[in-house]
Amino acid sequence: MHAAVFGLSTQPTDYQREMAERLHLPFEVLSDSQFEFCAALHLPTFEASGVRLLKRLTLIVKDARIEHVFYPVFPPNESADEVLRWLKG
């Protein structure tokens, strides 16, 4: 099984870069600060302290098509295992 992992955030690129370095993330985090990707896919968002953010979800994409969506992601600490089981399925 081969899979590429990317994070998507509505935070600005500078914030994402700092966060990824601080947390030593093993994947790239992409910015959708203008909510273009979110709007195109009607992804769920929420507001916290006046800031609009993307709700946590996982998209499995193959050949430019969404194959599966994990939403809501709960509990978050079990999400990676759930996705791996689905991919191996």
Summary of the structure (lengths in Angstrom):
residues: 89
radius of gyration: 13.7
end to end distance: 10.4
largest distance: 40.7
contacts: 181
relative contact order: 0.15
helix: 34%
strand: 30%
